[in-house]
Amino acid sequence: MSPLEKKFETALETLNQAKPFAKSLYQTDVYQLANELASTIEGMSVLFKYAHLFDQAGVFLNGDWEDPTKLQPPFVGGSLRLRGIYSILELLSEMRMLAIAKGTYKHESLSSEHASSFLNEVLALNLDLLFPEEQESELEEHLIRAQNLFTYLQQELSCESVAEQMVQEIKRITVQRPIITKRIIELIENSKLLINDEIDSEFAEELAKYSRAIDAPTPLSLEAADQRDYRLKLEQASREELISEAERFAESMNETGLVSPYHAILLRFLNRKYQEIIPSALHLTESGITSFNENIDLIHDIIQLSIYPETKQAIYGLTKLLNRGVLKLETLIPALRQLFELPIHAEVKNGLSNYIGLNGISINGILVAGVVSVIGQPLGIGQGVNPICQSARAISLWAQYDIEKLLKLITTAARDNNIEMTFEGELINSNLLLDGVVTANLQDLDPVSIILVPHLDRIYNEMMKRTLLRGEDGHKWVNREFYGEWIPSGFINVIDPLTLKVTNYPTFVKLFYATHHPDYNEGYKMLYPNPVGIYLTNVHGELLGLHAVSIQRIEKDQHGECRIYFYNPNNDSTQNWGQGIKASVTGFGELEGESSLPFHEFVSRMYAYHYNLYEQGDTYMVEESIVEKVETLAKDSWGKNYEWA
């Protein structure tokens, strides 16, 4: 036993013997010695040797890491990248999790399988720490410890399991088809480090497929030394080779939802010389081909102005826009063309500046690329790390059902750095308002969101302020004025605004079933999405906050179970809300960008919704057993934070 290990063993035993109220006095000694041990791989072995004793001794007592069942893999990397106590606590927590996974520590609430899955996901999400680009001599001490941790975990865990987890993670996000793909690309770039002889050929091929999708998925692009060389190869290619390139790009894009920068180069080349091949490069449906042929000049100009390697993902949006057939709207084409040469406000230019590359794309080109993506993928809009679910939902709803309004708002926001809306006959100008929740940099959003969100946020906030003294939830009036008159006028909230208690919950549940469930609402179908408010909960059913989503449709799945299909502006919609309620994004007939849940599970998280007063069945036909099931889920989750009347 080394002197350092002996010191650590003694410190751990001292902590173990200390009374609970005094343990904080001795935890620091354990942390400091663990810090020294973690600086070498041999020291990591020592930490693992004692990891089964950490909980018993009180290493994590009264801290964020005390209960391992509450820990989540996506947050591990961030903690390890912090200097100070948090990184060493996180490292010790991973050692404890490894002890559970290996069976040296039997945890009463966490299985070895769950612990293994947890660590595999942690490794998959942090491959940059396992294989850092910098030499060890260039890394800071806490990052060297993190690298040692992941090196040790890799030795103890199956490399193939990590690869499988990485494949699942990439698939899970790509199937949601977000407009902003930065996170996916980071995962794919990191996954390249896993492709070797140690992993199953199936996983290796899956990872290679995604790697090709964002890089070079075609024969000519694979041969090209760089983008210039690829352009020269296109000049020399035969028509048959160009058609083959177009089809391979389209196939890759359609399968993964991801676009290669070489795809943009091909599209620009075809746009000049072989326009008739463009439908093959875009994977257009019959409807899309018709739309392309009817608007060939417009599409030519959109590609010329806005499709560059920097805006490559807009190619997928262009495909979806054409396949939607929305160019049949008479007002849409002139509204799009207006954006081509629209004078852009200086502040808007600054907001979009991060999108500018070295290939000659203009601010107007970035704007048009963003508009194409949003109209093509209304459910691909995300709120990033910002508290802007209301605004993201608004852009999504307008992109689906009021494109004319959306384009008017984009035009005035881009040109004037201002938008106007009316609330009950009174005009509101966004540039005259100060209050709003948007205070952070919005660079993790798409171009349209960057332009619109600050204005929408301020206006929505102002509308809500004007309803404060009405004694009812302001969303009742604001949503119809803000989103559009197609929002149903009926409205109900579970919280009494005067007492702040949960009131008449059975009525709330029965009314929703009577107005939305196909077995109880006399067969009425939803014509438009319904903006609803939900309580967002974590994996333990604990309340995180309020959230805005849209119910897109309500249908029975392939198993005959009634499901609610909804749009969630969070970047990742496969969220676990606790109590076994986990939103699905595939497997139950979800369309691109949709999440879904069984009807009663979704209802258990709602706090407000709109309904049509004239399209409903009888509430008394809804069985009490259904109400009790929903109410139990509600009371045992977010309901713990409220008093029930």
C-alpha positions as CSV (number, residue, x, y, z in Angstrom):
1,M,0.0,0.0,0.0
2,S,1.4,3.4,-1.0
3,P,1.7,6.2,1.5
4,L,-1.0,8.2,-0.4
5,E,-3.4,5.3,-0.4
6,K,-2.8,4.8,3.4
7,K,-3.6,8.5,4.0
8,F,-6.8,8.2,1.9
9,E,-7.9,5.0,3.7
10,T,-7.4,6.7,7.1
11,A,-9.2,9.9,6.0
12,L,-12.1,7.8,4.7
13,E,-12.3,5.8,7.9
14,T,-12.2,9.0,10.0
15,L,-15.1,10.4,8.0
16,N,-17.0,7.1,8.4
17,Q,-16.6,7.3,12.2
18,A,-17.7,10.9,12.4
19,K,-21.2,11.8,13.6
20,P,-23.6,13.0,10.8
21,F,-23.6,16.6,12.0
22,A,-19.7,16.6,12.0
23,K,-19.0,14.9,8.7
24,S,-18.6,18.1,6.8
25,L,-15.5,18.8,8.9
26,Y,-13.8,15.7,7.5
27,Q,-15.1,15.5,3.9
28,T,-12.5,18.0,2.7
29,D,-9.6,15.7,3.7
30,V,-11.1,12.9,1.6
31,Y,-11.6,15.3,-1.4
32,Q,-8.0,16.6,-1.3
33,L,-6.5,13.2,-1.1
34,A,-8.8,11.9,-3.9
35,N,-7.7,14.9,-5.9
36,E,-4.0,13.7,-5.6
37,L,-4.9,10.1,-6.4
38,A,-6.9,11.0,-9.5
39,S,-3.8,12.6,-11.1
40,T,-2.6,9.1,-12.2
41,I,-4.3,6.0,-13.6
42,E,-2.9,4.0,-10.7
43,G,-4.6,6.4,-8.3
44,M,-7.9,5.8,-10.1
45,S,-7.6,2.1,-9.2
46,V,-7.2,3.1,-5.6
47,L,-10.3,5.2,-5.7
48,F,-12.3,2.4,-7.2
49,K,-11.0,0.0,-4.5
50,Y,-12.7,2.1,-1.9
51,A,-15.7,3.3,-4.0
52,H,-18.1,0.9,-2.4
53,L,-17.6,2.6,1.0
54,F,-18.2,6.2,-0.2
55,D,-21.9,6.3,0.7
56,Q,-21.5,4.6,4.0
57,A,-18.7,7.0,5.0
58,G,-20.7,10.0,4.0
59,V,-18.5,11.3,1.1
60,F,-21.6,12.8,-0.6
61,L,-23.7,13.5,2.5
62,N,-25.9,16.7,2.2
63,G,-24.7,17.4,-1.3
64,D,-26.0,17.3,-4.9
65,W,-24.4,13.9,-5.5
66,E,-25.9,12.2,-2.4
67,D,-28.6,10.3,-4.2
68,P,-27.2,8.5,-7.3
69,T,-30.7,7.8,-8.6
70,K,-31.1,11.5,-9.3
71,L,-28.0,12.0,-11.3
72,Q,-28.2,12.4,-15.1
73,P,-25.5,11.6,-17.7
74,P,-25.8,14.9,-19.7
75,F,-24.6,16.9,-16.7
76,V,-21.5,14.9,-15.9
77,G,-19.2,16.5,-18.5
78,G,-20.0,20.0,-17.4
79,S,-19.1,19.3,-13.7
80,L,-15.8,17.6,-14.7
81,R,-14.8,20.6,-16.7
82,L,-15.1,22.9,-13.7
83,R,-12.2,23.7,-11.5
84,G,-12.5,23.1,-7.8
85,I,-14.6,20.8,-5.6
86,Y,-17.3,20.0,-8.2
87,S,-15.0,18.2,-10.6
88,I,-13.6,15.9,-7.8
89,L,-17.1,15.2,-6.4
90,E,-18.2,14.3,-9.9
91,L,-15.2,12.0,-10.4
92,L,-15.9,10.2,-7.1
93,S,-19.5,9.9,-8.1
94,E,-18.5,8.1,-11.3
95,M,-16.3,5.8,-9.2
96,R,-19.3,4.9,-7.0
97,M,-21.4,4.3,-10.1
98,L,-18.7,2.0,-11.5
99,A,-18.7,0.0,-8.2
100,I,-22.5,-0.4,-8.6
101,A,-22.0,-1.5,-12.2
102,K,-19.3,-4.0,-11.3
103,G,-21.3,-5.4,-8.3
104,T,-18.8,-4.5,-5.6
105,Y,-21.4,-2.1,-4.2
106,K,-25.0,-3.3,-4.0
107,H,-27.2,-0.2,-4.0
108,E,-30.8,-0.6,-2.8
109,S,-32.3,1.7,-5.5
110,L,-29.9,1.3,-8.4
111,S,-29.2,-1.8,-10.4
112,S,-25.8,-2.7,-11.9
113,E,-27.5,-2.6,-15.4
114,H,-28.7,0.9,-14.8
115,A,-25.2,2.0,-13.5
116,S,-23.5,0.4,-16.6
117,S,-26.0,2.2,-18.9
118,F,-25.4,5.4,-17.1
119,L,-21.6,5.2,-17.5
120,N,-21.8,4.1,-21.1
121,E,-23.9,7.2,-21.8
122,V,-21.4,9.4,-19.9
123,L,-18.5,8.1,-22.0
124,A,-20.5,8.5,-25.2
125,L,-21.3,12.1,-24.4
126,N,-17.7,13.0,-23.4
127,L,-15.4,11.3,-25.9
128,D,-13.5,14.6,-26.3
129,L,-12.3,14.1,-22.7
130,L,-11.3,10.6,-23.4
131,F,-9.4,11.6,-26.5
132,P,-8.5,15.3,-26.1
133,E,-6.9,17.1,-29.0
134,E,-4.3,18.7,-26.6
135,Q,-1.3,17.0,-25.3
136,E,-1.5,16.1,-21.6
137,S,1.2,18.7,-20.8
138,E,-1.2,21.3,-22.2
139,L,-4.2,20.3,-20.2
140,E,-5.2,21.9,-16.9
141,E,-5.0,19.6,-13.8
142,H,-8.8,19.1,-13.4
143,L,-9.0,18.1,-17.1
144,I,-6.1,15.6,-16.7
145,R,-8.0,14.0,-13.8
146,A,-11.1,13.9,-16.1
147,Q,-9.1,12.2,-18.8
148,N,-7.7,9.7,-16.3
149,L,-11.3,9.0,-15.2
150,F,-12.5,8.2,-18.7
151,T,-9.4,6.2,-19.5
152,Y,-10.1,4.1,-16.4
153,L,-13.8,3.7,-17.2
154,Q,-13.0,2.7,-20.8
155,Q,-10.7,-0.1,-19.4
156,E,-13.4,-1.3,-17.1
157,L,-16.4,-1.0,-19.5
158,S,-17.0,-2.5,-22.9
159,C,-15.9,-0.3,-25.8
160,E,-18.7,-1.9,-27.8
161,S,-21.3,-0.8,-25.2
162,V,-20.1,2.8,-25.5
163,A,-20.3,2.6,-29.3
164,E,-23.9,1.2,-29.0
165,Q,-24.8,4.1,-26.7
166,M,-23.3,6.6,-29.1
167,V,-25.3,5.2,-32.0
168,Q,-28.5,5.3,-29.9
169,E,-27.8,8.9,-28.9
170,I,-27.2,10.1,-32.4
171,K,-30.3,8.3,-33.7
172,R,-32.4,9.6,-30.9
173,I,-31.6,13.2,-31.8
174,T,-31.5,13.0,-35.6
175,V,-34.9,11.3,-35.8
176,Q,-36.3,14.6,-34.3
177,R,-35.0,16.5,-37.3
178,P,-33.9,19.7,-35.5
179,I,-33.0,22.8,-37.6
180,I,-29.9,23.4,-35.5
181,T,-27.7,20.4,-35.8
182,K,-24.5,21.6,-33.9
183,R,-25.0,19.1,-31.1
184,I,-25.5,16.2,-33.4
185,I,-22.4,17.1,-35.4
186,E,-20.3,17.3,-32.2
187,L,-21.5,13.8,-31.3
188,I,-20.6,12.4,-34.7
189,E,-17.2,14.0,-34.8
190,N,-16.5,12.5,-31.4
191,S,-17.8,9.1,-32.5
192,K,-15.1,8.8,-35.1
193,L,-12.7,8.1,-32.3
194,L,-14.6,4.9,-31.5
195,I,-14.5,3.3,-35.0
196,N,-11.9,0.6,-34.6
197,D,-11.6,-3.2,-34.6
198,E,-12.8,-3.6,-31.0
199,I,-16.5,-2.7,-31.7
200,D,-19.1,-4.7,-33.5
201,S,-19.2,-4.1,-37.3
202,E,-22.9,-3.1,-37.1
203,F,-22.2,-0.2,-34.7
204,A,-19.0,0.7,-36.6
205,E,-21.0,0.9,-39.9
206,E,-23.8,3.0,-38.2
207,L,-21.2,5.5,-36.9
208,A,-19.5,5.6,-40.2
209,K,-22.8,6.3,-42.0
210,Y,-23.4,9.4,-39.8
211,S,-19.8,10.4,-40.3
212,R,-20.2,10.2,-44.1
213,A,-23.5,12.1,-43.9
214,I,-21.9,15.3,-42.5
215,D,-18.8,14.9,-44.5
216,A,-18.5,13.0,-47.8
217,P,-21.3,10.6,-48.6
218,T,-20.7,10.3,-52.3
219,P,-17.9,8.9,-54.5
220,L,-16.6,12.3,-55.9
221,S,-16.8,14.0,-52.5
222,L,-14.9,11.2,-50.9
223,E,-12.1,11.6,-53.5
224,A,-12.0,15.4,-53.2
225,A,-9.1,17.0,-51.2
226,D,-11.2,20.0,-50.3
227,Q,-14.2,22.0,-51.4
228,R,-12.4,23.6,-54.3
229,D,-11.2,20.3,-55.6
230,Y,-14.7,18.9,-55.4
231,R,-16.0,21.8,-57.5
232,L,-13.4,21.1,-60.1
233,K,-14.3,17.4,-60.1
234,L,-17.9,18.4,-60.8
235,E,-16.8,20.3,-63.9
236,Q,-15.2,17.2,-65.2
237,A,-18.0,14.8,-64.3
238,S,-20.3,13.3,-66.8
239,R,-24.1,13.8,-66.6
240,E,-24.5,10.2,-65.3
241,E,-21.9,10.8,-62.6
242,L,-23.7,14.1,-61.6
243,I,-27.1,12.3,-61.3
244,S,-25.4,9.6,-59.2
245,E,-23.9,12.2,-56.9
246,A,-27.3,14.0,-56.6
247,E,-29.1,10.7,-55.7
248,R,-26.5,9.7,-53.1
249,F,-26.6,13.1,-51.4
250,A,-30.4,13.0,-51.4
251,E,-30.4,9.5,-50.0
252,S,-28.0,10.3,-47.2
253,M,-29.9,13.5,-46.3
254,N,-33.3,11.8,-46.3
255,E,-32.1,8.9,-44.2
256,T,-30.3,11.0,-41.5
257,G,-31.7,14.5,-41.8
258,L,-28.1,15.8,-42.0
259,V,-26.5,17.6,-44.9
260,S,-22.9,17.6,-46.2
261,P,-21.2,20.8,-47.1
262,Y,-20.4,19.2,-50.4
263,H,-24.1,18.9,-51.1
264,A,-24.3,22.7,-51.1
265,I,-21.5,22.9,-53.6
266,L,-23.2,20.3,-55.9
267,L,-26.5,22.2,-55.6
268,R,-25.0,25.5,-56.6
269,F,-23.2,23.8,-59.5
270,L,-26.4,22.2,-60.7
271,N,-28.3,25.4,-60.3
272,R,-26.1,27.0,-63.0
273,K,-25.8,24.2,-65.5
274,Y,-28.2,21.3,-64.8
275,Q,-31.3,22.5,-63.1
276,E,-33.3,19.5,-64.2
277,I,-31.1,17.3,-61.8
278,I,-31.9,19.4,-58.8
279,P,-35.1,17.5,-57.9
280,S,-33.0,14.3,-57.6
281,A,-30.5,16.1,-55.4
282,L,-33.4,17.2,-53.1
283,H,-35.2,13.9,-52.8
284,L,-38.5,15.6,-53.9
285,T,-41.9,13.8,-53.8
286,E,-44.2,14.1,-56.8
287,S,-45.8,17.1,-55.2
288,G,-42.4,18.6,-54.5
289,I,-41.3,18.1,-58.2
290,T,-44.5,19.9,-59.3
291,S,-43.8,22.7,-56.9
292,F,-40.2,22.9,-58.2
293,N,-41.2,23.0,-61.8
294,E,-43.8,25.7,-61.2
295,N,-41.4,27.9,-59.3
296,I,-38.0,27.1,-61.0
297,D,-36.9,30.8,-61.2
298,L,-37.6,31.3,-57.5
299,I,-35.8,28.2,-56.5
300,H,-32.8,29.2,-58.7
301,D,-32.6,32.5,-56.8
302,I,-33.0,31.0,-53.4
303,I,-30.1,28.5,-54.1
304,Q,-27.9,31.2,-55.6
305,L,-28.5,33.6,-52.7
306,S,-28.7,31.3,-49.6
307,I,-27.3,27.8,-50.2
308,Y,-23.7,27.7,-49.2
309,P,-21.6,25.2,-47.1
310,E,-22.3,27.4,-44.1
311,T,-26.0,27.1,-44.6
312,K,-26.0,23.5,-45.8
313,Q,-28.8,22.4,-43.4
314,A,-31.2,24.7,-45.2
315,I,-31.1,22.2,-48.1
316,Y,-33.2,19.8,-46.0
317,G,-35.5,22.7,-45.2
318,L,-35.8,23.5,-49.0
319,T,-36.8,19.9,-49.7
320,K,-39.5,20.0,-47.0
321,L,-40.7,23.4,-48.1
322,L,-41.2,22.1,-51.7
323,N,-42.8,18.8,-50.6
324,R,-45.3,20.8,-48.4
325,G,-46.5,22.5,-51.6
326,V,-46.8,25.9,-49.7
327,L,-45.6,27.9,-52.7
328,K,-49.1,27.7,-54.1
329,L,-50.0,30.5,-51.6
330,E,-50.2,33.6,-53.8
331,T,-48.7,35.9,-51.2
332,L,-45.7,33.7,-50.3
333,I,-43.6,34.2,-53.4
334,P,-43.5,38.0,-53.4
335,A,-43.0,37.9,-49.6
336,L,-40.0,35.6,-50.0
337,R,-38.6,37.7,-52.9
338,Q,-38.8,40.8,-50.8
339,L,-36.3,39.3,-48.4
340,F,-33.7,38.9,-51.1
341,E,-32.7,42.6,-51.1
342,L,-34.3,43.8,-47.9
343,P,-32.3,46.4,-46.1
344,I,-31.2,44.8,-42.8
345,H,-31.0,46.8,-39.6
346,A,-27.5,47.1,-38.0
347,E,-28.5,45.3,-34.8
348,V,-30.0,42.4,-36.8
349,K,-26.8,42.1,-38.9
350,N,-24.8,41.9,-35.7
351,G,-27.1,39.1,-34.4
352,L,-26.6,37.1,-37.5
353,S,-22.9,37.8,-37.9
354,N,-21.8,34.4,-36.6
355,Y,-23.4,32.7,-39.6
356,I,-21.1,34.6,-42.0
357,G,-18.3,32.5,-43.5
358,L,-15.6,33.0,-46.1
359,N,-17.6,31.9,-49.2
360,G,-19.4,35.1,-50.0
361,I,-22.8,34.5,-48.3
362,S,-24.6,37.7,-47.5
363,I,-26.8,38.7,-44.5
364,N,-29.8,38.4,-46.7
365,G,-28.7,35.0,-47.8
366,I,-28.5,33.9,-44.2
367,L,-32.0,35.3,-43.6
368,V,-33.5,33.5,-46.6
369,A,-31.8,30.2,-45.6
370,G,-33.3,30.6,-42.1
371,V,-36.8,31.3,-43.5
372,V,-36.5,28.3,-45.8
373,S,-35.6,26.0,-42.9
374,V,-38.4,27.3,-40.6
375,I,-41.1,27.0,-43.3
376,G,-39.8,23.6,-44.4
377,Q,-39.4,22.3,-40.8
378,P,-42.0,24.0,-38.5
379,L,-41.4,21.4,-35.8
380,G,-37.6,21.6,-36.1
381,I,-37.6,25.0,-34.3
382,G,-35.9,24.8,-30.9
383,Q,-35.5,27.2,-27.9
384,G,-31.9,26.3,-27.3
385,V,-30.8,27.0,-23.7
386,N,-33.1,30.0,-23.5
387,P,-36.5,30.3,-21.6
388,I,-38.3,31.1,-24.8
389,C,-40.8,28.2,-25.3
390,Q,-43.7,30.7,-25.9
391,S,-41.9,32.4,-28.8
392,A,-40.5,29.2,-30.3
393,R,-44.0,27.8,-30.2
394,A,-45.4,30.9,-31.9
395,I,-42.9,30.7,-34.8
396,S,-43.7,27.0,-35.2
397,L,-47.5,27.6,-35.3
398,W,-47.2,30.4,-37.8
399,A,-44.9,28.4,-40.0
400,Q,-47.6,25.8,-40.2
401,Y,-50.8,27.8,-40.4
402,D,-50.1,31.5,-41.0
403,I,-46.9,31.8,-43.1
404,E,-48.1,35.2,-44.4
405,K,-48.1,36.6,-40.8
406,L,-44.7,35.0,-40.1
407,L,-43.1,36.6,-43.1
408,K,-44.5,40.0,-42.3
409,L,-43.1,39.8,-38.8
410,I,-39.7,38.6,-40.1
411,T,-39.6,41.4,-42.7
412,T,-40.3,44.2,-40.2
413,A,-38.1,42.7,-37.5
414,A,-35.1,42.4,-39.9
415,R,-35.6,45.8,-41.5
416,D,-36.8,47.9,-38.6
417,N,-35.7,45.9,-35.5
418,N,-39.3,46.2,-34.4
419,I,-42.6,44.4,-34.8
420,E,-46.1,45.6,-34.2
421,M,-49.0,43.6,-32.8
422,T,-52.5,44.6,-31.5
423,F,-54.0,43.5,-28.3
424,E,-57.7,44.2,-28.0
425,G,-57.5,47.0,-30.5
426,E,-54.4,48.7,-29.1
427,L,-51.1,48.7,-31.0
428,I,-48.0,47.4,-29.3
429,N,-44.5,48.1,-30.6
430,S,-41.7,45.8,-29.5
431,N,-39.0,48.4,-29.6
432,L,-40.8,50.6,-27.0
433,L,-40.8,47.7,-24.5
434,L,-38.1,46.8,-22.0
435,D,-39.4,43.8,-20.1
436,G,-38.9,40.2,-21.3
437,V,-37.2,37.0,-20.2
438,V,-34.6,37.1,-23.0
439,T,-31.4,38.4,-21.6
440,A,-28.7,35.9,-22.9
441,N,-27.0,35.6,-26.2
442,L,-29.2,33.8,-28.7
443,Q,-26.6,32.3,-30.9
444,D,-27.7,28.7,-30.3
445,L,-30.9,29.5,-32.3
446,D,-31.8,29.4,-36.0
447,P,-31.6,32.8,-37.9
448,V,-35.4,33.4,-37.8
449,S,-35.5,32.8,-34.0
450,I,-32.5,35.1,-33.5
451,I,-34.4,37.9,-35.3
452,L,-37.9,37.4,-33.9
453,V,-37.6,36.0,-30.4
454,P,-36.5,39.2,-28.5
455,H,-39.5,41.1,-30.0
456,L,-42.0,38.3,-29.5
457,D,-40.9,37.8,-26.0
458,R,-41.4,41.4,-25.1
459,I,-44.8,41.7,-26.7
460,Y,-46.1,38.5,-25.1
461,N,-44.9,39.7,-21.8
462,E,-46.6,43.0,-22.3
463,M,-49.9,41.4,-23.3
464,M,-49.8,39.3,-20.1
465,K,-49.2,42.4,-18.0
466,R,-52.3,44.0,-19.4
467,T,-54.5,41.1,-18.1
468,L,-53.1,41.0,-14.5
469,L,-56.1,42.5,-12.8
470,R,-58.8,40.4,-14.5
471,G,-58.9,37.6,-11.9
472,E,-58.3,34.9,-14.5
473,D,-55.3,33.4,-16.3
474,G,-54.2,35.9,-18.9
475,H,-53.4,33.2,-21.4
476,K,-57.2,33.0,-22.0
477,W,-57.1,36.3,-23.9
478,V,-53.4,36.6,-24.9
479,N,-53.1,33.4,-26.8
480,R,-55.9,34.2,-29.2
481,E,-54.5,37.8,-29.8
482,F,-50.9,36.6,-30.0
483,Y,-51.1,33.4,-32.1
484,G,-54.3,33.9,-34.0
485,E,-58.1,33.8,-33.8
486,W,-58.1,30.1,-34.8
487,I,-57.1,29.4,-31.2
488,P,-60.3,28.1,-29.5
489,S,-62.0,30.7,-27.2
490,G,-62.7,28.2,-24.4
491,F,-60.0,28.1,-21.8
492,I,-59.5,26.4,-18.4
493,N,-56.7,26.3,-15.8
494,V,-56.3,24.0,-12.9
495,I,-55.0,26.7,-10.6
496,D,-57.4,29.3,-9.1
497,P,-55.6,32.6,-9.7
498,L,-56.9,34.1,-6.5
499,T,-56.2,31.2,-4.0
500,L,-53.3,29.6,-6.1
501,K,-54.8,26.2,-5.2
502,V,-55.6,23.3,-7.5
503,T,-59.3,23.7,-8.0
504,N,-61.9,21.4,-9.6
505,Y,-59.3,19.1,-11.0
506,P,-61.9,16.3,-12.0
507,T,-63.7,18.9,-14.1
508,F,-60.5,19.9,-15.8
509,V,-59.7,16.3,-16.7
510,K,-63.3,15.4,-17.8
511,L,-63.6,18.5,-19.9
512,F,-60.4,17.7,-21.8
513,Y,-61.5,14.2,-22.5
514,A,-64.9,15.4,-23.6
515,T,-63.3,17.9,-26.0
516,H,-60.3,16.0,-27.2
517,H,-60.5,12.3,-26.8
518,P,-62.0,10.5,-29.8
519,D,-64.0,8.1,-27.6
520,Y,-65.7,11.0,-25.7
521,N,-65.8,14.1,-27.9
522,E,-68.5,12.9,-30.4
523,G,-65.9,12.5,-33.2
524,Y,-64.8,16.1,-33.5
525,K,-61.3,16.4,-35.1
526,M,-58.7,19.0,-34.3
527,L,-58.3,21.4,-37.2
528,Y,-55.4,23.4,-35.8
529,P,-52.7,22.7,-33.1
530,N,-53.8,23.6,-29.6
531,P,-51.3,25.6,-27.5
532,V,-51.3,24.1,-24.0
533,G,-49.4,24.7,-20.8
534,I,-47.7,21.8,-19.0
535,Y,-45.8,21.2,-15.8
536,L,-42.4,20.0,-16.7
537,T,-41.1,17.4,-14.3
538,N,-37.8,15.5,-14.0
539,V,-37.1,11.8,-13.9
540,H,-38.4,11.6,-10.4
541,G,-41.6,13.5,-11.1
542,E,-40.4,16.6,-9.3
543,L,-41.6,20.0,-10.6
544,L,-39.1,21.9,-12.8
545,G,-41.3,24.7,-14.0
546,L,-44.0,25.7,-16.5
547,H,-43.6,24.9,-20.2
548,A,-45.4,25.8,-23.5
549,V,-46.1,23.0,-26.0
550,S,-48.6,22.5,-28.9
551,I,-50.8,19.5,-29.3
552,Q,-50.5,18.7,-33.0
553,R,-53.0,15.8,-33.3
554,I,-54.7,13.1,-31.2
555,E,-55.0,9.6,-32.7
556,K,-54.8,6.0,-31.8
557,D,-51.5,4.3,-32.5
558,Q,-50.9,0.9,-34.1
559,H,-51.7,-0.8,-30.8
560,G,-55.1,1.0,-30.5
561,E,-54.0,3.2,-27.7
562,C,-55.0,6.9,-27.9
563,R,-52.0,9.1,-28.0
564,I,-51.4,12.9,-27.9
565,Y,-48.8,13.9,-30.5
566,F,-47.3,17.2,-29.6
567,Y,-44.6,19.8,-30.5
568,N,-42.0,20.4,-27.8
569,P,-39.6,23.3,-28.5
570,N,-37.0,21.8,-26.1
571,N,-34.0,20.7,-28.1
572,D,-34.4,17.1,-27.0
573,S,-38.0,15.9,-26.8
574,T,-37.4,12.4,-25.5
575,Q,-37.7,13.5,-22.0
576,N,-38.4,11.4,-18.9
577,W,-41.0,13.1,-16.8
578,G,-40.9,10.5,-14.0
579,Q,-43.6,7.9,-13.0
580,G,-42.7,5.9,-16.1
581,I,-43.9,8.8,-18.3
582,K,-41.3,9.1,-21.1
583,A,-42.1,11.0,-24.3
584,S,-41.4,9.1,-27.5
585,V,-40.3,10.5,-30.8
586,T,-40.4,7.4,-32.8
587,G,-42.1,4.0,-32.8
588,F,-45.7,5.1,-32.4
589,G,-46.4,6.8,-35.7
590,E,-44.8,10.2,-34.8
591,L,-44.1,12.6,-37.7
592,E,-40.8,14.4,-37.9
593,G,-40.4,16.7,-34.9
594,E,-43.3,15.3,-33.0
595,S,-43.3,13.7,-29.5
596,S,-46.1,11.5,-28.2
597,L,-47.5,10.1,-25.0
598,P,-50.5,8.0,-24.1
599,F,-53.5,10.3,-23.6
600,H,-53.8,10.0,-19.8
601,E,-50.1,10.5,-19.2
602,F,-50.0,13.8,-21.1
603,V,-53.1,15.0,-19.4
604,S,-51.5,14.4,-16.0
605,R,-48.9,17.1,-16.8
606,M,-51.2,19.7,-18.2
607,Y,-52.3,22.8,-16.3
608,A,-54.1,24.8,-19.0
609,Y,-55.6,24.3,-22.4
610,H,-58.0,25.9,-24.9
611,Y,-61.1,24.1,-26.1
612,N,-64.0,24.7,-28.6
613,L,-67.2,25.5,-26.7
614,Y,-69.3,24.0,-29.5
615,E,-67.4,20.8,-30.1
616,Q,-67.6,18.6,-27.1
617,G,-69.2,15.5,-25.8
618,D,-70.7,15.0,-22.3
619,T,-68.3,15.2,-19.4
620,Y,-70.4,12.8,-17.3
621,M,-69.5,10.0,-19.8
622,V,-65.9,10.1,-18.7
623,E,-65.4,7.3,-16.2
624,E,-64.3,8.2,-12.6
625,S,-61.6,5.5,-12.9
626,I,-59.9,7.5,-15.6
627,V,-60.0,10.7,-13.6
628,E,-58.6,9.0,-10.6
629,K,-55.7,7.5,-12.6
630,V,-54.8,11.0,-14.0
631,E,-55.3,12.7,-10.7
632,T,-53.0,10.2,-8.9
633,L,-50.2,10.9,-11.4
634,A,-50.7,14.6,-11.0
635,K,-50.8,14.7,-7.2
636,D,-47.8,12.5,-6.8
637,S,-45.7,14.7,-9.1
638,W,-46.1,18.4,-9.7
639,G,-49.1,18.4,-7.4
640,K,-46.9,18.1,-4.3
641,N,-46.0,21.8,-4.8
642,Y,-49.6,22.9,-4.6
643,E,-52.5,22.9,-2.1
644,W,-55.5,21.0,-3.5
645,A,-58.9,22.4,-2.8
